[in-house]
Amino acid sequence: MSSQIEGKQCTLEDVLDPNVEANANRGVADVINSITATDYAINRLFALPLCNYLSRDTHAVLMKGVRRQEKSAGEFCTSQNWIGGEGGSLNKVRFIPSHPDDMGSAMSDLEKYLHAPDTLDVLSEPL
């Protein structure tokens, strides 16, 4: 379902098809790469914390063998991108991530937040 946000259309039957290499639907390969990258990241979490290195490493797995792989597989984006609005105006865009100039510091802040000590005791806090 999440791949549909990016306009990739395929069925579960497409994804489970053992002859996927012959499938003309490029979205199927993208969805399979998403599954492969997710499995890869989950397995790497046994050895690594959730961190920017793991994010970039997983992105390289996600982009392996797909169109645009040469652009920046395993790196944070260097040009502005968005989801939706292809061939149209920005009025139809579904999501615009942080600007590439802000990406490094935003991801660093996220990593610090993820690993900061949690002092909130949710059981004793009033609602």
N, C-alpha and C positions, 0 to 999 in steps of 0.2 A: 504494500500500500504506500509506503513512504516513497518508493521510486516513482509512483504515479504523480507525485508533486512535481517531479522534474520532467514529466511528460513521457516517461518510459512505460510502455504498455506491453504486458505479457501476462500469461496465465500461469497458474501453478503447474499445469501440464507442460507448458513451454520450459519452465525451469527444471523440471524433473526429467525431461527428454534426454536420453543418452546420446542422441544425435544432435546435440545443441550446436556443435561446430558447423553443421550444415544449415542451421536455421538462419534465414535471411534477416530476422528481426534483431537488430543491433541492441535493442533494449534488453533482450534476454541475457546477452553476455554481460551487460552492465549490472543487471540484477544478480546474476551468479557471482560476479566479482564482489558485489556488496555482501553477499552471504559469506564468501570466502574470506573477505577482509574482517568481517565481524567475528568469525570463528578464530581467525589468526589473532585478533586483538584479545579476545577472551583467553586464549591459551597463553599469550605473552604476559597477561596480568598475573600469572603464577610466578613470574620471574622479575617483572618490572612494576613499578607503581604507575598509576594513571598519570601520564606526563606528556609534555610536548614531543619528546623523542618517540614515544609510542604512537602518538597521533600522526606524526610524519611518516613513521615506518608503516603504519597501517594504511595510510593514504597511498604509499607506493604500491602496496598489494592491491588496493582498490583500482588503481589506474593501470595495472599490468595488462598489456595486450588490448587496450581499448583506445578509441580515438582520443586525441588530445593527450595521450600518455607522455609525449615528449615535452609538453609544455612545462610541467612543474611537479611531476610525480614525486611524492615524498617531501614536498616543500609547502610552506604556506603560500597563498596566492600572492602574485606580484602585480596583478591587474584587477580592476574592479569587475565583479561578476554579480549575477543575480539569478533568481529562479523565476521562470515565467516571462511573459512579455516578448517572447522570441518573435522577431519580425514585426513587432508592434512598438507602441510607445511605452514609456516607463509607467504609465497609468495602469497597465495590466500586469505589472510585476508583482509576484507573490511575496518575495523576500529579497532584501538586499543586505548582505553581511557587512561587517566592518570594512572600512576602506583599507586597502593594502598597506598604506603608510602607518596605520594604527594596529595592524594585525599582530606584529611581534610583541608589542607591549600589552595588547589585550590578551593574548594567549599566555604571556608570562603572568599577568594578573590572575587569570583563571587557574593556572597551575599553583600559584601561591595560595589562592583561596581553597583549592581542593585539599591542600596539605596543611592548612592552618589548624591549630588545635581548636576543637569544638568545645566551647565552654557553655553552650546553651543546654540546659536541662529541660527538655520539652515536657517531661512528666510533672514538673513542679511549677511551670509557668502558667499564669492565668490565661484563660482564653480570651 
